[in-house]
Amino acid sequence: MVRIVDYKTFEKENGENFYCLVVQGGLEAVKSQQTGRTYFTARTATVPTTFDEQTCSGLIGEKISGVVKKVETDPYDYTVTETGEIIQLNHRYEYVSDEDNIIESNVVQHDLVH
């Protein structure tokens, strides 16, 4: 289950605005690579919508079935907002419906069958 925690406004190439919902997964315990101590976090993902700003605003707090999963990507630079440090990442977080998550978890990839 994920919860809608916010929305963001983006501008299309033609100058029109569109809106994305920010969804957050459940609580996770993670061990710090630097200190070795455990801390709590929650993964978030941004999901495009066809909604207007008023609808997006009204959806904050709603829960929907699904998960936020870590997805591997090509490496890219990311600026840490708090410190300004530029780091290289090779993943992003994305919302996956319960149905798609079950299919991903249970279907054998074509490449592995041959």
C-alpha positions in Angstrom: 0.0 0.0 0.0 1.3 3.5 -0.8 0.0 6.9 0.4 -0.3 10.1 -1.7 1.8 12.6 0.2 2.1 15.5 -2.2 1.9 16.6 -5.8 4.3 18.5 -8.1 3.7 20.8 -11.1 5.8 20.4 -14.3 5.7 22.3 -17.5 5.4 20.6 -20.9 7.4 21.8 -23.9 4.4 23.7 -25.2 4.2 25.7 -21.9 1.2 23.9 -20.4 1.3 22.6 -16.8 0.8 18.9 -15.9 0.7 17.4 -12.4 2.3 14.4 -10.8 1.3 12.7 -7.5 4.1 11.9 -5.1 3.5 8.5 -3.5 5.3 7.1 -0.5 5.7 3.4 0.4 5.8 1.9 3.9 8.3 2.3 6.6 11.7 0.5 5.9 14.7 -0.1 8.2 18.0 0.6 6.4 21.6 0.3 7.6 23.8 3.3 7.0 26.8 2.4 4.9 28.8 5.2 6.6 27.9 4.6 10.3 26.6 1.1 10.3 23.6 2.3 12.3 20.0 1.5 11.4 17.6 4.3 10.4 14.0 4.4 9.1 13.0 5.7 5.7 10.3 5.4 3.1 10.7 5.3 -0.6 8.9 7.9 -2.7 8.1 8.1 -6.4 6.4 10.7 -8.7 3.6 9.4 -10.9 2.2 11.5 -13.8 -1.5 12.2 -13.9 -4.3 13.6 -16.1 -5.7 15.5 -13.1 -5.9 19.2 -12.5 -4.2 20.9 -9.5 -7.4 20.9 -7.4 -7.9 17.1 -7.9 -4.3 16.4 -7.0 -4.5 18.5 -3.9 -7.7 16.7 -2.8 -6.0 13.3 -3.2 -3.3 13.9 -0.6 -3.7 11.4 2.2 -5.4 8.8 0.0 -4.0 5.2 0.0 -3.8 3.0 -3.1 -2.6 -0.5 -3.6 0.9 -1.0 -4.9 4.5 -0.5 -3.9 7.5 1.8 -4.6 10.3 -0.3 -6.1 13.9 0.5 -6.8 14.6 0.2 -10.5 18.0 0.0 -12.1 18.9 2.8 -14.7 21.8 4.1 -16.6 24.1 6.1 -14.4 23.2 9.8 -13.9 24.3 12.7 -11.8 22.2 13.7 -8.8 22.6 16.8 -6.6 21.9 16.3 -2.9 19.6 19.2 -2.0 20.8 19.6 1.6 24.6 19.6 0.8 24.9 20.5 -2.9 27.1 17.4 -3.4 26.8 15.8 -6.8 26.7 12.0 -6.7 26.2 9.4 -9.4 23.2 7.1 -9.1 22.1 4.1 -11.2 18.6 3.7 -9.9 15.3 5.5 -9.4 12.1 4.6 -7.5 8.9 3.9 -9.3 5.4 3.1 -8.4 4.3 -0.4 -9.3 0.7 -1.7 -8.9 0.1 -4.8 -6.9 -0.9 -6.7 -10.1 2.3 -5.7 -12.0 4.4 -6.5 -8.9 3.0 -10.0 -8.8 3.6 -10.5 -12.5 7.2 -9.2 -12.2 7.9 -11.5 -9.3 6.4 -14.7 -10.8 7.0 -14.6 -14.6 10.3 -16.1 -15.9 12.2 -13.7 -18.1 12.3 -14.8 -21.8 16.1 -14.6 -21.8 16.4 -17.1 -19.0 14.2 -19.7 -20.7 16.5 -20.3 -23.7 
